[in-house]
Amino acid sequence: MSDTFSTRSQLHVNGKTYAYASLPKLGERFDISHLPWSMKILLENLLRHEDGGITVGPEHIEAVARWNPAAEPDTEIAFMPARVVLQDFTGVPCVVDLAAMRDAVVKLGGDAEQINPLIPSELVIDHSVQVDVFGRADALDLNGKIEFERNRERYSFLRWGQKAFGNFKVVPPNTGIVHQVNLENLARVVMEREVDGTLWAFPDTVFGTDSHTTMINGIGVLGWGVGGIEAEAAMLGQPSSMLIPQVVGFKLTGRLPEGATATDLVLTVTQMLRELGVVGKFVEFYGDGLQHLPLADRATIGNMAPEYGATCGIFPIDAESLNYLRLSGRSEEQIALVEAYARAQGLWHTPDSPHAQYSATLELDMGEVQPSLAGPKRPQDRVLLGDMKQAYRQAVAPLAAARDRRSPEVADFIAEGGTAAVGNDGLSKGVAHIEIDGQPIKLKDGAVVIAAITSCTNTSNPAVMVGAGLLARNAAARGLKRQPWVKTSLGPGSRVVTDYLAKAGLLDELEKVGFYVVGYGCTTCIGNSGPLPLEVSAGIAAGDLVVTSVLSGNRNFEGRIHPEVKMNYLASPPLVVAYALAGTTDIDLTREPLGTGSDGQPVYLRDIWPSSKEIGDVIAATIGPEMFKQNYADVFKGDSRWARIESPEGQAYQWNADSTYIKNPPYFDGMTMQVGSIGDIFGARVLGLFGDSITTDHISPAGNIKKDSPAGRFLQSRGVQPADFNSYGSRRGNDDVMVRGTFANIRIKNLFFGGEEGGNTLYFGVQPPQKMSIYDAAMKYKADGVPLVVIAGKEYGTGSSRDWAAKGTNLLGVKAVIAESFERIHRSNLVGMGVLPLQFQAGENAQTLGLDGTESFDVTGLDDGKAKLATVTATRADGTRRSFQAHVLLLTPKEVEYFRNGGLLQYVLRQLAAKKAA
């Protein structure tokens, strides 16, 4: 380690002596008092990793120290996180890649043991449990049994990984959601580590293979979501290249009013920041309001940084941070280290701390926050509770009209237990009549068929969870319960949540209105909502109804929650309960009753909404450190089901050729030590022509696997029955399945076919062009030796940090994506997988350039990655051409090197093999 600026110092705490890179000492050379809190964390990271300029030199440190808040990012720095957190959907392919890299590095002359995490890497299994069973006392047990049966092979593989890799731990299923486990247990806030015989203290920073890693920002830990390939590189000791970011300051004043929740606050913040535009930027929260904002509320705001588009949404370390560490059972020694280090570094925040200079600022008086939802398909589309009925009707009108045009006359449908006819009173031609448990039901457009208390965003927050329990108690006392067509579920973020709800007597109250615990995982928020009851599903199909879900999640993109549910609304847990009682979103809960009580009188939401004082009193009486200590005492041990899973031994994984879950991927096939070059692209065809806001949910395989899809046909050819398909997420360790599901989302719209939904394209290898699935066309093009491009609009790749959105794109043969703008993580992932991101120049897109996707494309002038602009030439069928310039989004020299190597993992492999050879 170099120390150009002589910042190495000592800190004495807990009877130990720590070395640390002193920011105050650097402040003697540069005025860093104006730097945002998060920028100081980056600065410390550079000081500690200075290595004579190989990766970090004094010029990088000086660039951050002299940061200009108004400047556009143009300086590259290298950032090395202290640890990595993974969830199982993204973690399994990470471990698959590491296992494959062990095989590959041996072939290149290295040792298998060279492929080993060099920093703490922890995987939490939380994405696999599905809501197969609900509304009954044994739902948790039955869903757990089904989960283990479905995922035994994946879990066996992860148990092998835990034994084979050093610095790698697995939190078994049935424990909690990764971000909540991270907040409640894994986060250190300040790390300690011995390096070359010296004990160091430094800030806890983290990369996570899930967008909502930013939840940890709430406790003062700088971290954000990255793709699996970038996380793997960090695990292997490779720094992440990034441009020095702009930092937006968000000033919070006042406090939340009676009746408003942290969910309402974060939906307001999300809307404001989306309107400002913070993609690729850091957001930092400050102001007098912080003293009135509990840690759980801060975590809620940090969690949704991907929804407002920022890299992170961070809060400083202060007394509230220490309160939470103590509440969650951290040791007094760790708490003392956090406080001593933060104070020594000038990172300790008090209400009168001067705020930094920012690239831009926003301000919100929290006293103005009102109860809200967001939807029906984007988390930034906030709707006031009092406007929901009108907003719903405006959103459903075009869907209902399109439905009515498709089927002006629909015959009665004989559903199980009853008949169903199309329509909705006042909006279309009728209703769907079904029967549930012998009760005739009139199902309409707007019916809430899923009401889920789920997701890390809100299940980590005691105020909204206790609020939901108290509202349920009050509703049950008035004789209300869920409507029979509503699939209700309670997915606590950790077992601590269940404990305090049970201690407060609120778990029973939630069950009275239909909310039984279904599992400890993300469930509905990531599409693991499970099947709807047969009668409800039949009614939706018969009437072609536009039904809705209400969930306490953070994502509601099209096709994500459930394939039969077209409109999805995000809401606080108490509002989720309220809409389950009402059974419809076609209602104004501020004016209309939820239902009729047992006394025959109407019951309004205002009648049963708990007060902030009552919620606070319950929290104070029920939650304490002992709950956290008990639940996390053996967090890596797991239950008896986990203990019974057999797993192989050895440093190299023994691949099973018959497996449809785990497969050695083809990324390193035929790889040598020879580094390639970045060549121009000629004669490429368009695989997909897309509009704006194509999310990773549209691109990456997610949710259910349909039996007539390419992936479904493949699985059946391997002897897997549709009942055993499981989800795409669970099969991310098998590239044969995943490549067939890329761009296969039922809601994606290839503009070749106007507004038609589904993962199809035109294959131009025959005349006339033939319509077929995107996968089938891609394989034909691959056989023809024809490269492919994707053309898209704004915000390409928004959503979850799914590396398969890039991996699948690569394996389909796509060489470049040309879009108006990219989401940060997805652009990075494309580069890491050797797919070139190109951006239209300002004011240009496919439409303004007259491109319809029938052309063939040449991309020239790349100059082995040195070019900032490339020339794209589109040749039409009649031979006429249209040329335009596009920005080459290889943003740093390191990204150019990755691309020359064919991808980030290939670069790392060659580096490690070269070290062995030397």
Secondary structure, 3 states (H helix, E strand, C coil): CCCCCCCEEEEEECCEEEEEECHHHHCCCCCCCCCCHHHHHHHHHHHHHCCCCCCCCHHHHHHHHCCCCCCCCCCEEEECCCEEEEEHHHHHHHHHHHHHHHHHHHHCCCCHHHCCCCCCEEEECCCCCCCCCCCCCCHHHHHHHHHHHHHHHHHHHHHHHHHHCCCEEEECCCCECHHHHHHHHHCCCEEEEEECCEEEEEECEEEECCHHHHHHHHHCCEEEECCHHHHHHHHCCCCEEEECCCEEEEEEECCCCCCCCHHHHHHHHHHHHHHHCCCCCEEEEECHHHHHCCHHHHHHHHHCHHHHCCCEEECCECHHHHHHHHHCCCCHHHHHHHHHHHHHCCCECCCCCCCCCCCEEEEEEHHHCCCEEECCCCCCCEEEHHHHHHHHHHHHHHHHHHHHHHCCCCCCEEECCEEECCCCCCCCCCCEEEEECCEEEEECCCEEEEEEECCHHHHCCHHHHHHHHHHHHHHHHCCCCCCCCCEEEECCCEHHHHHHHHHCCHHHHHHHCCCCECCCCCHHHHCCCCCCCHHHHHHHHHHCCCCEEEECCCCCCCCCCCCCCCEEEECCHHHHHHHHHHCECCCCCCCCCCEECCCCCEECHHHHCCCHHHHHHHHHHHCCHHHHHHHCCCCCCCCHHHHHCCCCCCCCCCCCCCCCCCCCCCCCCCCCCCCCCCCCEEEEEEEEECCCCCEHHHHCCCCECCCCCHHHHHHHHCCCCHHHCCECHHHCCCHHHHHHHCCCCCCCECHHHCCCCECEEEECCCCCCEEEEHHHHHHHHHHHCCCEEEECCCCECECCCCCHHHHHHHHCCEEEEEECCECHHHHHHHHHCCCEEEEECCCCCCCCCCCCCCCEEEEECCHHHCCCEEEEEEECCCCCEEEEEEEECCCCHHHHHHHHCCCHHHHHHHHHHHHHHC
